């Protein structure tokens, strides 16, 4: 029961007038991302109390799958679409799965 998945949690704060545009671009990216062979999950959350704050939780089979994701058309389109919509630099934290183990995915 190895624990080798590459997990990202990304916190994003967007400009108040950019919420809808950011959400649309991010959902398009997420829809493409879950079709990638190395992506196990790609969750998008929007804060209930502050709709300008989003959290992405991305689970990849390995670091290489994350690198491949960053080369996809949908990721590059997302970056281009959202870079000017952010109120501040996004914060990404990297994790490894503690539970479930790799075989639980």
N, C-alpha and C positions, 0 to 999 in steps of 0.2 A: 504494500500500500504506500507507494512513493508519493511525495508531495512536491511536484515539479512544475505545476502550472504557473504561467506568467499572468498575474492579475494586476490590472490598473484601476485605480479609483481617481477620477479626474473631477475636480471642483471648478466650476465655471460661473463667473458673474458677468452677465451681459448688461448692456445699456438698456434702460427702461423702455426706450422706443424701439428696441431691436428684438424684443422677446419673441414675437411671432416669426420673424425671419430666421432667428437662431433656431427656434424649435423645428421649423420646417426643414431647414438644412440638416439639422442633427438627426431627425427621424429618417431622412433619406439616406444619410450615411449609415445609420444603424441597420436599416433594412438591407442595404448592400452588404454590410459587414457580417451579418448572421449567415450569409450564404457562402462565406469563405470557409474552406476546409479546416483551417487552423483556429477558427473562432468557435469557442464553446458557448459563450454568452456575450451579449452586448446590450446592457440595460441603460435606459435613459430615465432619469428621475428629475422632476421639477419640484422645487420647494413650495409647499402649500402656503407658507406665510410670506414668502418673498419670491414671487414668480420669476424674478430676474436671475435667480440662482438655480443652477442645474448640477447634477452629479451623474457622471458616466461610470459604470462598472463594466469593465471589459475583461473577459477571461479567455486566454489563449493557451493552446496546447504547449507552447514553448516560446522562447524569445524570438526564434526565427519566424514564427507565425505572426508575431507582432510586427516584425520588420517587413514582412510581406504585405501586411495590412496597410502599412504606411506608403506602399507603392501602388495601391489600387487607385483607379479612376475616381471612385466615390469618396475616398479619403481626401485625395488632392482637391476635389471639387468642394468638399466640406471646408477644408482649410482656407481656400480662396474665398468662400462665401462668408465665413464667420470671423475671420481675423479682425476686421474693423468693427465687429459688433460687440466685442468684449469690453467690459468696463475696466477690467484689470487683467493681468496675466493669469492664465489658468494654472492650477496647481495639480500636479500629477504625483501620486504616490504609488509605489510598486510593492506588490505583495506576492507571497507564495501561499498556496492553499494549505490550511491547517486541518480543515475538515470540510467536506469529505476528502478522502484521498483521491488520487488520480483515477482510480477505478470507479469512483462514485459519480463521475461525469459522463 
